[in-house]
Amino acid sequence: MSETRPDLLGSFDPGPQGAFDGHRPPSRELVDDCVHCGFCLPACPTYTLWGEEMDSPRGRIHLMKQGLEGEPMSAALVGHVDACLGCMACVTACPSGVRYDKLVEATRAQVERRGAGHRTRGQRLVRAAIFALFPHPRRLRAVRPFLALYQRSGLSRLVRPVLERLSPTLAAMESVAPPLTRAEPVAPLTRAVGSRRMTVGLLLGCVQREFFGDVNAATVRVLTAEGCDVVAPTAQGCCGALSVHSGREAEGLAYARALIDAFSDAAVERVVVNSAGCGSTMKEYADLLADDPDHAARAKEFAAKVRDVAEILDELGPVATRHPLPMTIAYHDACHLSHAQGVRAQPRRLLAAVPGLVVKEIAEGDLCCGSAGIYNLTHPEPARELGDRKAANVAATDAELLVTSNPGCLLQISAALERRGRPIPTAHMIQVLDASLRGANGEGPAGPG
């Protein structure tokens, strides 16, 4: 068992007030749904690492209950909630149907408003830097030339050991920086190949758009090959997922409203997402904006259209010819796809339909890899432990390619495999399908890692 624990203590004095204000506190009804049976314990990554009750879902729910009963916002509450990856494996495991996802999201919003002072100055600076950059595609685009120069220079061999001694957070940022691929902008409208079966909108994303343009391009090629007109509104920005998952409620809702507005005239039947974390939040827009008089109805309509790319392809059924890909892959379930959205069978069915492709399951497949949105930057030590654990299980499959449906997972596991001295190529699930449709003749897709 690991003994690494993030520091939970701070110097902030919250005063005599209770833990939560009146704006969307965690629901007492949902808190009371938890019967403390313990089924969540083996599913929880932080409990698996540390074996501490307060770092399990039921332990965190106990802290929420105390807050609802008048206990003040404490360093312990802030620290244990911050230490949660938000992977939602506990939601899948819970026999009582406890909605821990809604509870932790509500609690994190309270922490951001009322408890952020319990974090150290360094922790606050890291979070501020993350949200000043990652939800902003233009700022990410400005970073590309500097990252490209750094990667071409080979300086990482010198810089990485220094960063590991100076700052785990900076070292984590350096290790998971995406290898740059050729920019592949998506056209505002790409017509279907052959008869049109559906018109879909495509979320371009932030990190996905600027650092994984090849994934977006592959998504468009596969969708059009399967008979979809693909609309990608140029005005779209961040979906708000990182902000919502981190408790930055007002910011996240502003991004959500703007995205709904960007798609308002698109006239699409579905909105397709190829990033698991983004899709999970976009499917929750109806709940998130339920109190918004201008967007509530539109948010409900929008959320009902959102599908992961695997869902929409599985729903449509194949019409394009699959060419053989004689190779063995390991498929990793991204937490926000499998646990938050319940999408497990669809990617596997799509991959199984590729001739010659052998799909291997990964041991402890439900355990998070440690990426978890911004978690590997805010909590680099436990994230690294989880990444190393996942990499060991991936390496044990002897697969030639690691495949998943989330960019953060690809970067996190790639970095861990490199630390083990067992680097293998990585690819998004859609890139595998794209390679098969285009006839890669066994060469396989070129992944980002």
C-alpha angles and dihedrals in degrees: 000000000000119000095199111121130172115240108265098184130093139164097243118124108209094193126221099311123112123260099258136044124216097265109099100319116183108289115258089208091057091044090054091052088074110093093182092239094152099232088125095059101081090041094055116092096206093048088048090054100041109016091220118145095219089055092060126085093251090048092052090047088054089055090049090052091052089051091051089051093056107275111142125248101277138191088245093055092047094045097047093045091047089050091059112101093209089228092143094217086134090060089057092045099045113104090195095056095240109182097223088158092066093042096052093043091053092045093050090054088053091049092052091052100038112014110037089105088072089068120088119255089252092054091050092049092050091052092046091051093048094053093043088061119021102057091050115081094189092054091047089051090054090054094054099083092050093047091047091052091049093049093047092048095062090225091136090084089062101032100047098063090048093050091048089059096042105039132359089203095054090044090052091049091051095046096051097041105131118249105243119248128189112288110253109185117201119233118239088243129020117181125227120260106245120340116009113241100173143354113232136180120224126217106221095194130200110263088021092056097045103035105021101040088139089064092052091047091050089048091055093047093051095045093049091046087055092052104268129137103219120213118192109181110218094215095062120117136169118343092217097242098129091047096046093046090051096049097255090134103168092046093047093049091049089055090047093052092048092050092050089050091050091056096040095102097033095098093211128159095212136016109221123209127189097186115078098211093050093049094051092056095042090055087057096053092106091059095039093053099033091117095047109104093200099044109024097095093039091048090054091050092046095048091051089060098050116111134166110242090249090055095051094046091048090048093050096044123218125296100155119083117258114218121207121275104186100197142104120246135183113222117213119199110226106223096230090052101044102031104024097038102022092230107147111119098048099066090045092051091050093049093044089057092063109098114241095010116130114200118203125195120230121233113249086018093167093056114101118249091223099252096105100158105291096350095105088058099042095039104025098162100057090036089056091050091052091045092052091049091051092046091054090053092046092050090051090064092063087218121165094219137026113220130190140142104243129071094216092056092050092052095043096050093041090056091048093049089051090053089054091052089242104107114172129176117269131205142175114252091246091057090059091052090046091053090051094048092048093047104247091182094223096310091113130215123304105241129197096253 
